[in-house]
Amino acid sequence: MKTKGKKTAAELMTELEADPAFREARAQRETEHAVRVDAYRRAAEPVMQDLQAIGIPVTSVDDLLRSWVPLSNEIAHVLLGHLAVSSFEPLQESLVRALAAAQPFPGRILVDLFEATPSENLKWVIANTMAMARPLGTSDWLLKAAAAPSSGKAREMLVLAVARLVPAAPAKALLRTLFDDLPGHVAMAFAEVGGREELVLLKAKRDRMKGWIKKEIDKAIRAIEKRDGSR
């Protein structure tokens, strides 16, 4: 029911549609969107052609992820090859996200892209893919990147990658030093690799935390106690 003195959404839209400035702004947005879509399509076309050449009949990255997961080493090789030469960030992000569904592959190209890109978003996406796909040959780099404040928000996922890809002793030693910077994400990492020393740290810090961080610490405490029989 319409409230007295207030316009319905339909009435407001009718007014907007009658405003030339509104119509012009909408047309501009639509044009800009079409340009972005076309630029992405053209950038991605060589990737699709190379995938089709190895017998993967897809026309988009979405098609690839719908039907070919986990991605084979051959598919990953194609994606990495294009990632190494592309400078178009939307395509870079799309390829990196797709690699999260790949079998283990050499991680050098992801490392190089992380270090080269100025995009904080792309850095985070790369770190997330490292944590999910566990690329090979990245252990030493991960220890440095996770410790570096310059890695920015990507450190959230780098600490998980450290837990999954770096040998336990150096991984846990670094994660303990990073707890105060990234308590919630380090707690997630400890849930996977923590032991008695990490359990002591988590219990000592727990009551100072609130919200989701405290919940992650509780999850980590339970996981360590279940795994190691620690109390």
VOGU-484975 format. One line per field, with one value per residue (C-alpha): z, y negated, x negated; residue in one letter; residue number from 1. Coordinates in nm, 4 decimals, padded with zeros to 6 digits. Each point is the difference from the previous one (the first is absolute). Layout:
w = [Z	...]
v = [Y	...]
u = [X	...]
type = [a	...]
seq = [NUM	...]
END
This chain:
w = [00.0000	-00.0818	00.3030	-00.0178	-00.1252	-00.1171	-00.3554	-00.1038	-00.1596	-00.3322	00.0270	00.0837	-00.2965	-00.2295	00.1134	-00.0521	-00.3458	-00.0899	00.1066	-00.2969	00.2341	00.1514	-00.3413	-00.1188	00.3081	-00.0393	-00.3661	00.0903	00.2593	-00.2489	-00.2623	00.2469	00.1072	-00.3617	-00.0636	00.3029	-00.1046	-00.3534	00.1232	00.2238	-00.2778	-00.2375	00.2648	00.0922	-00.3580	-00.0457	00.3264	-00.1222	-00.3345	00.1701	00.2255	-00.2999	-00.1710	00.2794	-00.0170	00.2605	-00.1843	00.2132	-00.0874	00.3436	00.3310	00.1531	-00.2450	00.1050	00.3690	-00.0569	-00.1867	00.0432	00.3721	00.1297	-00.2760	-00.1466	-00.0229	-00.3733	00.0612	00.2750	-00.2390	-00.2482	00.2669	00.1453	-00.3439	-00.0610	00.3538	-00.0532	-00.2948	00.0694	00.1304	00.0086	00.3655	-00.0415	-00.1973	00.2451	00.2880	-00.1887	-00.0818	00.3535	00.1481	-00.2427	00.1059	00.3512	-00.1456	-00.1580	00.1000	00.1533	-00.2451	00.0132	00.1867	-00.1502	-00.2299	00.2894	00.2066	-00.2834	-00.0575	00.3724	00.0121	-00.3215	00.0399	00.1787	00.0483	00.3612	-00.1218	-00.2387	00.2718	00.2254	-00.2781	-00.0643	00.3706	00.0144	-00.2978	00.1641	00.3123	-00.1998	-00.2757	00.1929	-00.2886	00.0062	00.0829	00.1964	00.3607	00.0433	-00.1730	00.2085	00.3248	-00.1178	-00.1598	00.2971	00.2356	-00.2122	00.0878	-00.3640	-00.0992	00.1407	00.0319	-00.1969	00.3190	00.1168	-00.2531	-00.0033	00.3602	-00.1025	-00.2915	00.2436	00.2167	-00.3005	-00.2021	00.2388	00.2216	00.3434	00.2160	-00.1961	-00.0812	00.3635	00.1088	-00.2468	00.0729	00.3705	-00.0765	-00.2224	00.2429	00.1307	-00.3559	-00.1394	00.2956	-00.1768	-00.3045	00.2007	00.2200	-00.3163	-00.0911	00.3490	-00.0328	-00.2789	00.1295	00.3616	00.2865	00.3736	-00.0235	-00.2228	00.2320	00.2933	-00.2056	-00.1110	00.3521	00.1298	-00.2669	-00.0161	00.2617	-00.1551	-00.3280	-00.1178	-00.2795	-00.2874	00.1151	00.3348	-00.1817	-00.2230	00.3050	00.1656	-00.3164	-00.0094	00.3662	-00.0561	-00.3156	00.1702	00.3072	-00.2168	-00.2155	00.2706	00.3037	00.1747	00.2961]
v = [00.0000	-00.3479	-00.2157	-00.3441	-00.2581	00.2579	00.1081	00.3625	00.1487	00.0066	-00.3700	-00.0874	00.2015	-00.1732	-00.3359	00.1139	00.1308	-00.3428	-00.1649	-00.0389	-00.0082	00.3350	00.1572	-00.1332	00.1293	00.3435	00.0144	-00.0925	00.2776	00.2511	-00.1084	00.0280	00.3454	00.1158	-00.1282	00.1909	00.3191	-00.0264	-00.0712	00.3061	00.2191	-00.1041	00.0515	00.3443	00.1240	00.1257	00.1950	00.1708	00.0768	00.1649	00.2020	00.1135	00.1012	00.2510	00.1433	-00.2163	-00.1354	-00.3047	-00.3587	-00.1579	00.0510	00.0686	00.2892	00.1338	-00.0064	00.1543	00.3057	00.0589	-00.0198	00.0985	-00.1648	00.2271	-00.0855	-00.0585	-00.2525	-00.1703	-00.0269	-00.1922	-00.2340	-00.0650	-00.0706	-00.2734	-00.1309	-00.0483	-00.2353	-00.1697	-00.3566	-00.0216	00.0165	00.1355	00.2954	00.0438	00.0227	00.2428	00.2325	-00.0123	00.0840	00.2909	00.1392	00.0442	00.3044	00.1456	00.2937	-00.1046	-00.2043	-00.2029	-00.3232	-00.2275	-00.1875	-00.0787	-00.1245	-00.2213	-00.1451	-00.0657	-00.1937	-00.1916	-00.1069	-00.3212	00.1342	00.0872	00.1961	00.2116	00.0654	00.1314	00.2203	00.1429	00.0728	00.1692	00.2208	00.0916	00.1097	00.1980	00.1574	00.0375	-00.0789	00.1540	-00.1678	-00.2948	00.0813	-00.2359	-00.2852	00.0486	-00.0402	-00.3375	-00.1221	00.0879	-00.1801	-00.3162	-00.2806	-00.1106	00.3094	-00.1818	00.1711	00.2985	00.1094	00.1302	00.2812	00.0243	00.1234	00.2833	00.0798	00.0068	00.2536	00.2222	-00.0299	-00.0715	00.2727	00.0022	-00.1340	-00.3202	-00.0495	00.0046	-00.2129	-00.2731	00.0259	-00.0537	-00.3290	-00.1103	00.0758	-00.3545	-00.1389	00.2572	00.1817	00.1405	00.1326	00.1323	00.1812	00.1611	00.1075	00.1388	00.2046	00.1875	00.0248	-00.1206	00.2053	-00.0421	-00.3265	-00.1547	00.1267	-00.1821	-00.3214	00.0234	00.0565	-00.2912	-00.2351	00.1230	-00.2188	-00.3194	00.0656	-00.0570	00.0981	00.2164	00.0013	00.1522	00.2593	00.0963	00.0304	00.2301	00.2104	00.0227	00.1002	00.2788	00.1172	00.0172	00.1734	00.2567	00.0594	00.0157	00.1025	-00.3182	-00.1579]
u = [00.0000	-00.1236	-00.0796	00.1586	-00.2460	-00.2528	-00.0607	-00.0068	-00.3083	00.1858	00.0823	-00.3590	-00.1218	00.2468	-00.1366	-00.3573	00.0773	00.1333	-00.3276	-00.2401	-00.3031	00.1011	00.0472	-00.3334	-00.1838	00.1598	-00.0945	-00.3565	-00.0178	00.1378	-00.2529	-00.2896	00.1177	00.0220	-00.3531	-00.1337	00.1772	-00.1352	-00.3545	00.0119	00.1399	-00.2775	-00.2694	00.1353	00.0485	-00.3608	00.0319	00.3140	-00.1635	-00.2968	00.2296	00.2019	-00.3252	-00.0694	00.3515	00.1751	00.3088	00.0771	00.0844	-00.0493	-00.1755	00.3405	00.0450	-00.3384	00.0886	00.3416	-00.1222	-00.3748	-00.0750	-00.2482	-00.1972	-00.2656	-00.3676	00.0475	00.2768	-00.2007	-00.2942	00.2162	00.1372	-00.3449	-00.1439	00.2554	-00.0294	-00.3724	00.0531	00.3336	00.0091	00.3818	00.0968	00.3556	-00.1384	-00.2887	00.2462	00.2222	-00.2902	-00.1388	00.3399	00.0370	-00.3391	00.1374	00.1770	-00.3147	-00.2148	-00.3361	-00.2057	-00.3264	00.0655	-00.2646	00.2379	00.2345	-00.2939	-00.1226	00.3464	00.0501	-00.3252	00.0678	00.3612	00.0962	00.3543	00.0829	00.3016	-00.2073	-00.2582	00.2777	00.1367	-00.3475	-00.0487	00.3394	-00.0853	-00.3309	00.1841	00.2566	-00.2093	-00.3285	-00.2366	-00.3448	-00.3294	00.1371	-00.0932	-00.2939	00.1787	00.3135	-00.1944	-00.1308	00.3236	00.2196	-00.2365	-00.0180	00.2466	-00.0318	00.2011	00.3037	00.3372	-00.1324	-00.1759	00.3388	-00.0256	-00.3781	00.0011	00.2314	-00.2293	-00.2929	00.1836	00.0692	-00.3216	-00.2867	-00.1524	00.1625	-00.2839	-00.0782	00.3689	00.1073	-00.2945	00.1003	00.3706	-00.0590	-00.1744	00.2886	00.2811	00.0401	00.0151	00.2437	00.1574	00.3045	-00.1826	-00.2933	00.2521	00.1404	-00.3521	-00.0616	00.3188	-00.1786	-00.3576	-00.0109	-00.1387	-00.0533	-00.1924	00.2632	00.2735	-00.1603	-00.0183	00.3622	00.1287	-00.2070	00.1387	00.3600	00.1655	-00.1392	00.1780	00.3562	00.2354	-00.1112	-00.3629	00.0947	00.2116	-00.2947	-00.2248	00.2541	00.0167	-00.3790	-00.0201	00.2519	-00.1783	-00.3398	00.1392	00.1785	-00.3052	-00.2633	00.1973	-00.1225	00.1776]
type = [m	k	t	k	g	k	k	t	a	a	e	l	m	t	e	l	e	a	d	p	a	f	r	e	a	r	a	q	r	e	t	e	h	a	v	r	v	d	a	y	r	r	a	a	e	p	v	m	q	d	l	q	a	i	g	i	p	v	t	s	v	d	d	l	l	r	s	w	v	p	l	s	n	e	i	a	h	v	l	l	g	h	l	a	v	s	s	f	e	p	l	q	e	s	l	v	r	a	l	a	a	a	q	p	f	p	g	r	i	l	v	d	l	f	e	a	t	p	s	e	n	l	k	w	v	i	a	n	t	m	a	m	a	r	p	l	g	t	s	d	w	l	l	k	a	a	a	a	p	s	s	g	k	a	r	e	m	l	v	l	a	v	a	r	l	v	p	a	a	p	a	k	a	l	l	r	t	l	f	d	d	l	p	g	h	v	a	m	a	f	a	e	v	g	g	r	e	e	l	v	l	l	k	a	k	r	d	r	m	k	g	w	i	k	k	e	i	d	k	a	i	r	a	i	e	k	r	d	g	s	r]
seq = [1	2	3	4	5	6	7	8	9	10	11	12	13	14	15	16	17	18	19	20	21	22	23	24	25	26	27	28	29	30	31	32	33	34	35	36	37	38	39	40	41	42	43	44	45	46	47	48	49	50	51	52	53	54	55	56	57	58	59	60	61	62	63	64	65	66	67	68	69	70	71	72	73	74	75	76	77	78	79	80	81	82	83	84	85	86	87	88	89	90	91	92	93	94	95	96	97	98	99	100	101	102	103	104	105	106	107	108	109	110	111	112	113	114	115	116	117	118	119	120	121	122	123	124	125	126	127	128	129	130	131	132	133	134	135	136	137	138	139	140	141	142	143	144	145	146	147	148	149	150	151	152	153	154	155	156	157	158	159	160	161	162	163	164	165	166	167	168	169	170	171	172	173	174	175	176	177	178	179	180	181	182	183	184	185	186	187	188	189	190	191	192	193	194	195	196	197	198	199	200	201	202	203	204	205	206	207	208	209	210	211	212	213	214	215	216	217	218	219	220	221	222	223	224	225	226	227	228	229	230	231]
END
